[in-house]
Amino acid sequence: MVTGTLEGFGPAWRSALLAADAMTRGAGRIPEHEFDELAEHWSSEQIVEIVAVVGLFNYFNRIANALHVPGTS
């Protein structure tokens, strides 16, 4: 459920962004159809990197939220 548009991105990047959105909104889960789309464009190693980066930033955000760290603009 990405808000905004992904029209400026090619299919590979769209699949990565949709997977990141799914991970962020779905407690780390990527629906099977979105994972299959990801696997069409990225190698297993690249998928691990995408998931690791998304997971790490979600982790940082949870810590910042728990500690009431103000956002930056």
mmCIF file of the N, C-alpha and C atoms, coordinates in Angstrom:
data_MODEL
# 
_entry.id   MODEL 
# 
loop_
_atom_site.group_PDB 
_atom_site.id 
_atom_site.type_symbol 
_atom_site.label_atom_id 
_atom_site.label_alt_id 
_atom_site.label_comp_id 
_atom_site.label_asym_id 
_atom_site.label_entity_id 
_atom_site.label_seq_id 
_atom_site.pdbx_PDB_ins_code 
_atom_site.Cartn_x 
_atom_site.Cartn_y 
_atom_site.Cartn_z 
_atom_site.occupancy 
_atom_site.B_iso_or_equiv 
_atom_site.pdbx_formal_charge 
_atom_site.auth_seq_id 
_atom_site.auth_comp_id 
_atom_site.auth_asym_id 
_atom_site.auth_atom_id 
_atom_site.pdbx_PDB_model_num 
ATOM 1   N N  . MET A 1 1  ? 0.830  -1.179  0.000   1.00 0.00 ? 1  MET A N  1 
ATOM 2   C CA . MET A 1 1  ? 0.000  0.000   0.000   1.00 0.00 ? 1  MET A CA 1 
ATOM 3   C C  . MET A 1 1  ? 0.873  1.240   0.000   1.00 0.00 ? 1  MET A C  1 
ATOM 4   N N  . VAL A 1 2  ? 1.640  1.402   -0.995  1.00 0.00 ? 2  VAL A N  1 
ATOM 5   C CA . VAL A 1 2  ? 2.495  2.576   -1.128  1.00 0.00 ? 2  VAL A CA 1 
ATOM 6   C C  . VAL A 1 2  ? 1.623  3.782   -1.420  1.00 0.00 ? 2  VAL A C  1 
ATOM 7   N N  . THR A 1 3  ? 1.867  4.865   -0.688  1.00 0.00 ? 3  THR A N  1 
ATOM 8   C CA . THR A 1 3  ? 1.174  6.103   -1.008  1.00 0.00 ? 3  THR A CA 1 
ATOM 9   C C  . THR A 1 3  ? 2.045  6.879   -1.974  1.00 0.00 ? 3  THR A C  1 
ATOM 10  N N  . GLY A 1 4  ? 1.434  7.610   -2.861  1.00 0.00 ? 4  GLY A N  1 
ATOM 11  C CA . GLY A 1 4  ? 2.206  8.310   -3.877  1.00 0.00 ? 4  GLY A CA 1 
ATOM 12  C C  . GLY A 1 4  ? 2.315  7.456   -5.124  1.00 0.00 ? 4  GLY A C  1 
ATOM 13  N N  . THR A 1 5  ? 3.279  7.794   -5.935  1.00 0.00 ? 5  THR A N  1 
ATOM 14  C CA . THR A 1 5  ? 3.426  7.101   -7.212  1.00 0.00 ? 5  THR A CA 1 
ATOM 15  C C  . THR A 1 5  ? 4.796  6.458   -7.341  1.00 0.00 ? 5  THR A C  1 
ATOM 16  N N  . LEU A 1 6  ? 4.829  5.347   -8.019  1.00 0.00 ? 6  LEU A N  1 
ATOM 17  C CA . LEU A 1 6  ? 6.100  4.675   -8.304  1.00 0.00 ? 6  LEU A CA 1 
ATOM 18  C C  . LEU A 1 6  ? 6.384  4.705   -9.798  1.00 0.00 ? 6  LEU A C  1 
ATOM 19  N N  . GLU A 1 7  ? 5.678  5.567   -10.523 1.00 0.00 ? 7  GLU A N  1 
ATOM 20  C CA . GLU A 1 7  ? 5.792  5.620   -11.979 1.00 0.00 ? 7  GLU A CA 1 
ATOM 21  C C  . GLU A 1 7  ? 7.202  5.942   -12.465 1.00 0.00 ? 7  GLU A C  1 
ATOM 22  N N  . GLY A 1 8  ? 7.975  6.651   -11.681 1.00 0.00 ? 8  GLY A N  1 
ATOM 23  C CA . GLY A 1 8  ? 9.316  7.030   -12.095 1.00 0.00 ? 8  GLY A CA 1 
ATOM 24  C C  . GLY A 1 8  ? 10.347 5.927   -11.942 1.00 0.00 ? 8  GLY A C  1 
ATOM 25  N N  . PHE A 1 9  ? 9.934  4.797   -11.403 1.00 0.00 ? 9  PHE A N  1 
ATOM 26  C CA . PHE A 1 9  ? 10.857 3.699   -11.148 1.00 0.00 ? 9  PHE A CA 1 
ATOM 27  C C  . PHE A 1 9  ? 10.594 2.559   -12.117 1.00 0.00 ? 9  PHE A C  1 
ATOM 28  N N  . GLY A 1 10 ? 11.665 1.867   -12.485 1.00 0.00 ? 10 GLY A N  1 
ATOM 29  C CA . GLY A 1 10 ? 11.538 0.688   -13.322 1.00 0.00 ? 10 GLY A CA 1 
ATOM 30  C C  . GLY A 1 10 ? 10.985 -0.480  -12.517 1.00 0.00 ? 10 GLY A C  1 
ATOM 31  N N  . PRO A 1 11 ? 10.666 -1.587  -13.189 1.00 0.00 ? 11 PRO A N  1 
ATOM 32  C CA . PRO A 1 11 ? 10.042 -2.728  -12.508 1.00 0.00 ? 11 PRO A CA 1 
ATOM 33  C C  . PRO A 1 11 ? 10.875 -3.300  -11.368 1.00 0.00 ? 11 PRO A C  1 
ATOM 34  N N  . ALA A 1 12 ? 12.182 -3.340  -11.513 1.00 0.00 ? 12 ALA A N  1 
ATOM 35  C CA . ALA A 1 12 ? 13.030 -3.900  -10.450 1.00 0.00 ? 12 ALA A CA 1 
ATOM 36  C C  . ALA A 1 12 ? 12.933 -3.048  -9.192  1.00 0.00 ? 12 ALA A C  1 
ATOM 37  N N  . TRP A 1 13 ? 13.071 -1.740  -9.344  1.00 0.00 ? 13 TRP A N  1 
ATOM 38  C CA . TRP A 1 13 ? 13.014 -0.856  -8.183  1.00 0.00 ? 13 TRP A CA 1 
ATOM 39  C C  . TRP A 1 13 ? 11.617 -0.799  -7.598  1.00 0.00 ? 13 TRP A C  1 
ATOM 40  N N  . ARG A 1 14 ? 10.600 -0.864  -8.446  1.00 0.00 ? 14 ARG A N  1 
ATOM 41  C CA . ARG A 1 14 ? 9.229  -0.902  -7.925  1.00 0.00 ? 14 ARG A CA 1 
ATOM 42  C C  . ARG A 1 14 ? 9.030  -2.130  -7.045  1.00 0.00 ? 14 ARG A C  1 
ATOM 43  N N  . SER A 1 15 ? 9.552  -3.277  -7.494  1.00 0.00 ? 15 SER A N  1 
ATOM 44  C CA . SER A 1 15 ? 9.393  -4.498  -6.691  1.00 0.00 ? 15 SER A CA 1 
ATOM 45  C C  . SER A 1 15 ? 10.113 -4.357  -5.353  1.00 0.00 ? 15 SER A C  1 
ATOM 46  N N  . ALA A 1 16 ? 11.280 -3.721  -5.341  1.00 0.00 ? 16 ALA A N  1 
ATOM 47  C CA . ALA A 1 16 ? 12.014 -3.516  -4.092  1.00 0.00 ? 16 ALA A CA 1 
ATOM 48  C C  . ALA A 1 16 ? 11.262 -2.561  -3.171  1.00 0.00 ? 16 ALA A C  1 
ATOM 49  N N  . LEU A 1 17 ? 10.714 -1.503  -3.718  1.00 0.00 ? 17 LEU A N  1 
ATOM 50  C CA . LEU A 1 17 ? 9.971  -0.538  -2.901  1.00 0.00 ? 17 LEU A CA 1 
ATOM 51  C C  . LEU A 1 17 ? 8.684  -1.140  -2.349  1.00 0.00 ? 17 LEU A C  1 
ATOM 52  N N  . LEU A 1 18 ? 8.002  -1.942  -3.144  1.00 0.00 ? 18 LEU A N  1 
ATOM 53  C CA . LEU A 1 18 ? 6.786  -2.602  -2.667  1.00 0.00 ? 18 LEU A CA 1 
ATOM 54  C C  . LEU A 1 18 ? 7.112  -3.613  -1.576  1.00 0.00 ? 18 LEU A C  1 
ATOM 55  N N  . ALA A 1 19 ? 8.221  -4.318  -1.720  1.00 0.00 ? 19 ALA A N  1 
ATOM 56  C CA . ALA A 1 19 ? 8.643  -5.263  -0.683  1.00 0.00 ? 19 ALA A CA 1 
ATOM 57  C C  . ALA A 1 19 ? 8.992  -4.512  0.599   1.00 0.00 ? 19 ALA A C  1 
ATOM 58  N N  . ALA A 1 20 ? 9.683  -3.390  0.478   1.00 0.00 ? 20 ALA A N  1 
ATOM 59  C CA . ALA A 1 20 ? 10.024 -2.576  1.649   1.00 0.00 ? 20 ALA A CA 1 
ATOM 60  C C  . ALA A 1 20 ? 8.760  -2.078  2.343   1.00 0.00 ? 20 ALA A C  1 
ATOM 61  N N  . ASP A 1 21 ? 7.801  -1.639  1.565   1.00 0.00 ? 21 ASP A N  1 
ATOM 62  C CA . ASP A 1 21 ? 6.537  -1.173  2.130   1.00 0.00 ? 21 ASP A CA 1 
ATOM 63  C C  . ASP A 1 21 ? 5.821  -2.319  2.848   1.00 0.00 ? 21 ASP A C  1 
ATOM 64  N N  . ALA A 1 22 ? 5.803  -3.488  2.231   1.00 0.00 ? 22 ALA A N  1 
ATOM 65  C CA . ALA A 1 22 ? 5.152  -4.652  2.845   1.00 0.00 ? 22 ALA A CA 1 
ATOM 66  C C  . ALA A 1 22 ? 5.841  -5.019  4.157   1.00 0.00 ? 22 ALA A C  1 
ATOM 67  N N  . MET A 1 23 ? 7.172  -5.009  4.165   1.00 0.00 ? 23 MET A N  1 
ATOM 68  C CA . MET A 1 23 ? 7.908  -5.328  5.391   1.00 0.00 ? 23 MET A CA 1 
ATOM 69  C C  . MET A 1 23 ? 7.596  -4.336  6.499   1.00 0.00 ? 23 MET A C  1 
ATOM 70  N N  . THR A 1 24 ? 7.522  -3.080  6.139   1.00 0.00 ? 24 THR A N  1 
ATOM 71  C CA . THR A 1 24 ? 7.312  -2.024  7.126   1.00 0.00 ? 24 THR A CA 1 
ATOM 72  C C  . THR A 1 24 ? 5.902  -2.073  7.691   1.00 0.00 ? 24 THR A C  1 
ATOM 73  N N  . ARG A 1 25 ? 4.931  -2.316  6.855   1.00 0.00 ? 25 ARG A N  1 
ATOM 74  C CA . ARG A 1 25 ? 3.536  -2.322  7.303   1.00 0.00 ? 25 ARG A CA 1 
ATOM 75  C C  . ARG A 1 25 ? 3.092  -3.678  7.818   1.00 0.00 ? 25 ARG A C  1 
ATOM 76  N N  . GLY A 1 26 ? 3.798  -4.745  7.456   1.00 0.00 ? 26 GLY A N  1 
ATOM 77  C CA . GLY A 1 26 ? 3.333  -6.085  7.775   1.00 0.00 ? 26 GLY A CA 1 
ATOM 78  C C  . GLY A 1 26 ? 4.211  -6.859  8.727   1.00 0.00 ? 26 GLY A C  1 
ATOM 79  N N  . ALA A 1 27 ? 4.811  -6.195  9.693   1.00 0.00 ? 27 ALA A N  1 
ATOM 80  C CA . ALA A 1 27 ? 5.633  -6.859  10.709  1.00 0.00 ? 27 ALA A CA 1 
ATOM 81  C C  . ALA A 1 27 ? 6.732  -7.712  10.089  1.00 0.00 ? 27 ALA A C  1 
ATOM 82  N N  . GLY A 1 28 ? 7.329  -7.215  9.014   1.00 0.00 ? 28 GLY A N  1 
ATOM 83  C CA . GLY A 1 28 ? 8.466  -7.893  8.402   1.00 0.00 ? 28 GLY A CA 1 
ATOM 84  C C  . GLY A 1 28 ? 8.111  -8.889  7.321   1.00 0.00 ? 28 GLY A C  1 
ATOM 85  N N  . ARG A 1 29 ? 6.841  -9.115  7.070   1.00 0.00 ? 29 ARG A N  1 
ATOM 86  C CA . ARG A 1 29 ? 6.432  -10.111 6.078   1.00 0.00 ? 29 ARG A CA 1 
ATOM 87  C C  . ARG A 1 29 ? 6.281  -9.492  4.692   1.00 0.00 ? 29 ARG A C  1 
ATOM 88  N N  . ILE A 1 30 ? 6.720  -10.253 3.703   1.00 0.00 ? 30 ILE A N  1 
ATOM 89  C CA . ILE A 1 30 ? 6.510  -9.877  2.305   1.00 0.00 ? 30 ILE A CA 1 
ATOM 90  C C  . ILE A 1 30 ? 5.560  -10.921 1.727   1.00 0.00 ? 30 ILE A C  1 
ATOM 91  N N  . PRO A 1 31 ? 4.401  -10.502 1.220   1.00 0.00 ? 31 PRO A N  1 
ATOM 92  C CA . PRO A 1 31 ? 3.484  -11.475 0.627   1.00 0.00 ? 31 PRO A CA 1 
ATOM 93  C C  . PRO A 1 31 ? 4.174  -12.268 -0.492  1.00 0.00 ? 31 PRO A C  1 
ATOM 94  N N  . GLU A 1 32 ? 3.751  -13.506 -0.647  1.00 0.00 ? 32 GLU A N  1 
ATOM 95  C CA . GLU A 1 32 ? 4.405  -14.396 -1.601  1.00 0.00 ? 32 GLU A CA 1 
ATOM 96  C C  . GLU A 1 32 ? 4.429  -13.826 -3.009  1.00 0.00 ? 32 GLU A C  1 
ATOM 97  N N  . HIS A 1 33 ? 3.341  -13.232 -3.472  1.00 0.00 ? 33 HIS A N  1 
ATOM 98  C CA . HIS A 1 33 ? 3.325  -12.683 -4.829  1.00 0.00 ? 33 HIS A CA 1 
ATOM 99  C C  . HIS A 1 33 ? 4.308  -11.519 -4.981  1.00 0.00 ? 33 HIS A C  1 
ATOM 100 N N  . GLU A 1 34 ? 4.501  -10.730 -3.929  1.00 0.00 ? 34 GLU A N  1 
ATOM 101 C CA . GLU A 1 34 ? 5.465  -9.631  -3.994  1.00 0.00 ? 34 GLU A CA 1 
ATOM 102 C C  . GLU A 1 34 ? 6.890  -10.163 -3.918  1.00 0.00 ? 34 GLU A C  1 
ATOM 103 N N  . PHE A 1 35 ? 7.095  -11.224 -3.131  1.00 0.00 ? 35 PHE A N  1 
ATOM 104 C CA . PHE A 1 35 ? 8.425  -11.825 -3.072  1.00 0.00 ? 35 PHE A CA 1 
ATOM 105 C C  . PHE A 1 35 ? 8.783  -12.441 -4.424  1.00 0.00 ? 35 PHE A C  1 
ATOM 106 N N  . ASP A 1 36 ? 7.820  -13.098 -5.065  1.00 0.00 ? 36 ASP A N  1 
ATOM 107 C CA . ASP A 1 36 ? 8.062  -13.674 -6.391  1.00 0.00 ? 36 ASP A CA 1 
ATOM 108 C C  . ASP A 1 36 ? 8.450  -12.590 -7.392  1.00 0.00 ? 36 ASP A C  1 
ATOM 109 N N  . GLU A 1 37 ? 7.782  -11.447 -7.309  1.00 0.00 ? 37 GLU A N  1 
ATOM 110 C CA . GLU A 1 37 ? 8.110  -10.312 -8.180  1.00 0.00 ? 37 GLU A CA 1 
ATOM 111 C C  . GLU A 1 37 ? 9.523  -9.807  -7.893  1.00 0.00 ? 37 GLU A C  1 
ATOM 112 N N  . LEU A 1 38 ? 9.871  -9.733  -6.642  1.00 0.00 ? 38 LEU A N  1 
ATOM 113 C CA . LEU A 1 38 ? 11.221 -9.323  -6.242  1.00 0.00 ? 38 LEU A CA 1 
ATOM 114 C C  . LEU A 1 38 ? 12.253 -10.281 -6.830  1.00 0.00 ? 38 LEU A C  1 
ATOM 115 N N  . ALA A 1 39 ? 11.973 -11.575 -6.733  1.00 0.00 ? 39 ALA A N  1 
ATOM 116 C CA . ALA A 1 39 ? 12.908 -12.593 -7.207  1.00 0.00 ? 39 ALA A CA 1 
ATOM 117 C C  . ALA A 1 39 ? 13.056 -12.600 -8.732  1.00 0.00 ? 39 ALA A C  1 
ATOM 118 N N  . GLU A 1 40 ? 12.110 -12.024 -9.442  1.00 0.00 ? 40 GLU A N  1 
ATOM 119 C CA . GLU A 1 40 ? 12.225 -11.917 -10.899 1.00 0.00 ? 40 GLU A CA 1 
ATOM 120 C C  . GLU A 1 40 ? 13.287 -10.898 -11.313 1.00 0.00 ? 40 GLU A C  1 
ATOM 121 N N  . HIS A 1 41 ? 13.580 -9.962  -10.428 1.00 0.00 ? 41 HIS A N  1 
ATOM 122 C CA . HIS A 1 41 ? 14.459 -8.847  -10.787 1.00 0.00 ? 41 HIS A CA 1 
ATOM 123 C C  . HIS A 1 41 ? 15.783 -8.827  -10.020 1.00 0.00 ? 41 HIS A C  1 
ATOM 124 N N  . TRP A 1 42 ? 15.838 -9.497  -8.893  1.00 0.00 ? 42 TRP A N  1 
ATOM 125 C CA . TRP A 1 42 ? 17.005 -9.418  -8.026  1.00 0.00 ? 42 TRP A CA 1 
ATOM 126 C C  . TRP A 1 42 ? 17.519 -10.817 -7.705  1.00 0.00 ? 42 TRP A C  1 
ATOM 127 N N  . SER A 1 43 ? 18.826 -10.944 -7.532  1.00 0.00 ? 43 SER A N  1 
ATOM 128 C CA . SER A 1 43 ? 19.417 -12.221 -7.142  1.00 0.00 ? 43 SER A CA 1 
ATOM 129 C C  . SER A 1 43 ? 19.118 -12.488 -5.665  1.00 0.00 ? 43 SER A C  1 
ATOM 130 N N  . SER A 1 44 ? 19.347 -13.715 -5.233  1.00 0.00 ? 44 SER A N  1 
ATOM 131 C CA . SER A 1 44 ? 19.136 -14.056 -3.824  1.00 0.00 ? 44 SER A CA 1 
ATOM 132 C C  . SER A 1 44 ? 19.980 -13.179 -2.915  1.00 0.00 ? 44 SER A C  1 
ATOM 133 N N  . GLU A 1 45 ? 21.221 -12.935 -3.313  1.00 0.00 ? 45 GLU A N  1 
ATOM 134 C CA . GLU A 1 45 ? 22.112 -12.092 -2.509  1.00 0.00 ? 45 GLU A CA 1 
ATOM 135 C C  . GLU A 1 45 ? 21.588 -10.665 -2.424  1.00 0.00 ? 45 GLU A C  1 
ATOM 136 N N  . GLN A 1 46 ? 21.074 -10.158 -3.529  1.00 0.00 ? 46 GLN A N  1 
ATOM 137 C CA . GLN A 1 46 ? 20.540 -8.801  -3.532  1.00 0.00 ? 46 GLN A CA 1 
ATOM 138 C C  . GLN A 1 46 ? 19.273 -8.705  -2.685  1.00 0.00 ? 46 GLN A C  1 
ATOM 139 N N  . ILE A 1 47 ? 18.452 -9.747  -2.715  1.00 0.00 ? 47 ILE A N  1 
ATOM 140 C CA . ILE A 1 47 ? 17.241 -9.754  -1.896  1.00 0.00 ? 47 ILE A CA 1 
ATOM 141 C C  . ILE A 1 47 ? 17.611 -9.740  -0.420  1.00 0.00 ? 47 ILE A C  1 
ATOM 142 N N  . VAL A 1 48 ? 18.626 -10.492 -0.049  1.00 0.00 ? 48 VAL A N  1 
ATOM 143 C CA . VAL A 1 48 ? 19.089 -10.473 1.342   1.00 0.00 ? 48 VAL A CA 1 
ATOM 144 C C  . VAL A 1 48 ? 19.515 -9.058  1.723   1.00 0.00 ? 48 VAL A C  1 
ATOM 145 N N  . GLU A 1 49 ? 20.234 -8.378  0.852   1.00 0.00 ? 49 GLU A N  1 
ATOM 146 C CA . GLU A 1 49 ? 20.673 -7.012  1.142   1.00 0.00 ? 49 GLU A CA 1 
ATOM 147 C C  . GLU A 1 49 ? 19.487 -6.062  1.255   1.00 0.00 ? 49 GLU A C  1 
ATOM 148 N N  . ILE A 1 50 ? 18.527 -6.173  0.353   1.00 0.00 ? 50 ILE A N  1 
ATOM 149 C CA . ILE A 1 50 ? 17.341 -5.310  0.406   1.00 0.00 ? 50 ILE A CA 1 
ATOM 150 C C  . ILE A 1 50 ? 16.613 -5.512  1.727   1.00 0.00 ? 50 ILE A C  1 
ATOM 151 N N  . VAL A 1 51 ? 16.363 -6.774  2.074   1.00 0.00 ? 51 VAL A N  1 
ATOM 152 C CA . VAL A 1 51 ? 15.644 -7.089  3.308   1.00 0.00 ? 51 VAL A CA 1 
ATOM 153 C C  . VAL A 1 51 ? 16.434 -6.620  4.529   1.00 0.00 ? 51 VAL A C  1 
ATOM 154 N N  . ALA A 1 52 ? 17.750 -6.784  4.512   1.00 0.00 ? 52 ALA A N  1 
ATOM 155 C CA . ALA A 1 52 ? 18.579 -6.360  5.649   1.00 0.00 ? 52 ALA A CA 1 
ATOM 156 C C  . ALA A 1 52 ? 18.528 -4.844  5.837   1.00 0.00 ? 52 ALA A C  1 
ATOM 157 N N  . VAL A 1 53 ? 18.620 -4.102  4.755   1.00 0.00 ? 53 VAL A N  1 
ATOM 158 C CA . VAL A 1 53 ? 18.584 -2.636  4.863   1.00 0.00 ? 53 VAL A CA 1 
ATOM 159 C C  . VAL A 1 53 ? 17.215 -2.169  5.356   1.00 0.00 ? 53 VAL A C  1 
ATOM 160 N N  . VAL A 1 54 ? 16.157 -2.731  4.795   1.00 0.00 ? 54 VAL A N  1 
ATOM 161 C CA . VAL A 1 54 ? 14.812 -2.345  5.226   1.00 0.00 ? 54 VAL A CA 1 
ATOM 162 C C  . VAL A 1 54 ? 14.614 -2.693  6.704   1.00 0.00 ? 54 VAL A C  1 
ATOM 163 N N  . GLY A 1 55 ? 15.022 -3.898  7.080   1.00 0.00 ? 55 GLY A N  1 
ATOM 164 C CA . GLY A 1 55 ? 14.886 -4.320  8.472   1.00 0.00 ? 55 GLY A CA 1 
ATOM 165 C C  . GLY A 1 55 ? 15.676 -3.440  9.419   1.00 0.00 ? 55 GLY A C  1 
ATOM 166 N N  . LEU A 1 56 ? 16.880 -3.063  9.021   1.00 0.00 ? 56 LEU A N  1 
ATOM 167 C CA . LEU A 1 56 ? 17.714 -2.214  9.860   1.00 0.00 ? 56 LEU A CA 1 
ATOM 168 C C  . LEU A 1 56 ? 17.088 -0.838  10.069  1.00 0.00 ? 56 LEU A C  1 
ATOM 169 N N  . PHE A 1 57 ? 16.578 -0.248  9.004   1.00 0.00 ? 57 PHE A N  1 
ATOM 170 C CA . PHE A 1 57 ? 15.953 1.061   9.151   1.00 0.00 ? 57 PHE A CA 1 
ATOM 171 C C  . PHE A 1 57 ? 14.657 0.982   9.942   1.00 0.00 ? 57 PHE A C  1 
ATOM 172 N N  . ASN A 1 58 ? 13.900 -0.105  9.792   1.00 0.00 ? 58 ASN A N  1 
ATOM 173 C CA . ASN A 1 58 ? 12.712 -0.284  10.630  1.00 0.00 ? 58 ASN A CA 1 
ATOM 174 C C  . ASN A 1 58 ? 13.110 -0.401  12.097  1.00 0.00 ? 58 ASN A C  1 
ATOM 175 N N  . TYR A 1 59 ? 14.203 -1.111  12.354  1.00 0.00 ? 59 TYR A N  1 
ATOM 176 C CA . TYR A 1 59 ? 14.733 -1.248  13.720  1.00 0.00 ? 59 TYR A CA 1 
ATOM 177 C C  . TYR A 1 59 ? 15.099 0.124   14.291  1.00 0.00 ? 59 TYR A C  1 
ATOM 178 N N  . PHE A 1 60 ? 15.841 0.921   13.516  1.00 0.00 ? 60 PHE A N  1 
ATOM 179 C CA . PHE A 1 60 ? 16.220 2.257   13.979  1.00 0.00 ? 60 PHE A CA 1 
ATOM 180 C C  . PHE A 1 60 ? 14.984 3.097   14.281  1.00 0.00 ? 60 PHE A C  1 
ATOM 181 N N  . ASN A 1 61 ? 13.985 3.013   13.417  1.00 0.00 ? 61 ASN A N  1 
ATOM 182 C CA . ASN A 1 61 ? 12.768 3.804   13.626  1.00 0.00 ? 61 ASN A CA 1 
ATOM 183 C C  . ASN A 1 61 ? 12.033 3.381   14.884  1.00 0.00 ? 61 ASN A C  1 
ATOM 184 N N  . ARG A 1 62 ? 11.986 2.078   15.168  1.00 0.00 ? 62 ARG A N  1 
ATOM 185 C CA . ARG A 1 62 ? 11.310 1.617   16.377  1.00 0.00 ? 62 ARG A CA 1 
ATOM 186 C C  . ARG A 1 62 ? 12.027 2.120   17.631  1.00 0.00 ? 62 ARG A C  1 
ATOM 187 N N  . ILE A 1 63 ? 13.351 2.095   17.608  1.00 0.00 ? 63 ILE A N  1 
ATOM 188 C CA . ILE A 1 63 ? 14.127 2.605   18.753  1.00 0.00 ? 63 ILE A CA 1 
ATOM 189 C C  . ILE A 1 63 ? 13.877 4.101   18.921  1.00 0.00 ? 63 ILE A C  1 
ATOM 190 N N  . ALA A 1 64 ? 13.953 4.847   17.824  1.00 0.00 ? 64 ALA A N  1 
ATOM 191 C CA . ALA A 1 64 ? 13.723 6.296   17.891  1.00 0.00 ? 64 ALA A CA 1 
ATOM 192 C C  . ALA A 1 64 ? 12.327 6.604   18.398  1.00 0.00 ? 64 ALA A C  1 
ATOM 193 N N  . ASN A 1 65 ? 11.341 5.859   17.930  1.00 0.00 ? 65 ASN A N  1 
ATOM 194 C CA . ASN A 1 65 ? 9.964  6.084   18.403  1.00 0.00 ? 65 ASN A CA 1 
ATOM 195 C C  . ASN A 1 65 ? 9.842  5.769   19.884  1.00 0.00 ? 65 ASN A C  1 
ATOM 196 N N  . ALA A 1 66 ? 10.433 4.662   20.329  1.00 0.00 ? 66 ALA A N  1 
ATOM 197 C CA . ALA A 1 66 ? 10.340 4.286   21.734  1.00 0.00 ? 66 ALA A CA 1 
ATOM 198 C C  . ALA A 1 66 ? 10.999 5.312   22.652  1.00 0.00 ? 66 ALA A C  1 
ATOM 199 N N  . LEU A 1 67 ? 12.058 5.939   22.170  1.00 0.00 ? 67 LEU A N  1 
ATOM 200 C CA . LEU A 1 67 ? 12.785 6.937   22.973  1.00 0.00 ? 67 LEU A CA 1 
ATOM 201 C C  . LEU A 1 67 ? 12.296 8.353   22.736  1.00 0.00 ? 67 LEU A C  1 
ATOM 202 N N  . HIS A 1 68 ? 11.251 8.495   21.941  1.00 0.00 ? 68 HIS A N  1 
ATOM 203 C CA . HIS A 1 68 ? 10.664 9.802   21.641  1.00 0.00 ? 68 HIS A CA 1 
ATOM 204 C C  . HIS A 1 68 ? 11.685 10.753  21.023  1.00 0.00 ? 68 HIS A C  1 
ATOM 205 N N  . VAL A 1 69 ? 12.531 10.205  20.150  1.00 0.00 ? 69 VAL A N  1 
ATOM 206 C CA . VAL A 1 69 ? 13.513 11.029  19.457  1.00 0.00 ? 69 VAL A CA 1 
ATOM 207 C C  . VAL A 1 69 ? 12.753 11.831  18.392  1.00 0.00 ? 69 VAL A C  1 
ATOM 208 N N  . PRO A 1 70 ? 12.917 13.159  18.399  1.00 0.00 ? 70 PRO A N  1 
ATOM 209 C CA . PRO A 1 70 ? 12.187 13.962  17.413  1.00 0.00 ? 70 PRO A CA 1 
ATOM 210 C C  . PRO A 1 70 ? 12.718 13.713  16.000  1.00 0.00 ? 70 PRO A C  1 
ATOM 211 N N  . GLY A 1 71 ? 11.822 13.805  15.054  1.00 0.00 ? 71 GLY A N  1 
ATOM 212 C CA . GLY A 1 71 ? 12.197 13.660  13.650  1.00 0.00 ? 71 GLY A CA 1 
ATOM 213 C C  . GLY A 1 71 ? 12.977 14.878  13.166  1.00 0.00 ? 71 GLY A C  1 
ATOM 214 N N  . THR A 1 72 ? 13.621 14.725  12.044  1.00 0.00 ? 72 THR A N  1 
ATOM 215 C CA . THR A 1 72 ? 14.343 15.842  11.446  1.00 0.00 ? 72 THR A CA 1 
ATOM 216 C C  . THR A 1 72 ? 13.596 16.283  10.196  1.00 0.00 ? 72 THR A C  1 
ATOM 217 N N  . SER A 1 73 ? 13.862 17.489  9.793   1.00 0.00 ? 73 SER A N  1 
ATOM 218 C CA . SER A 1 73 ? 13.212 17.979  8.575   1.00 0.00 ? 73 SER A CA 1 
ATOM 219 C C  . SER A 1 73 ? 14.225 18.512  7.614   1.00 0.00 ? 73 SER A C  1 
# 
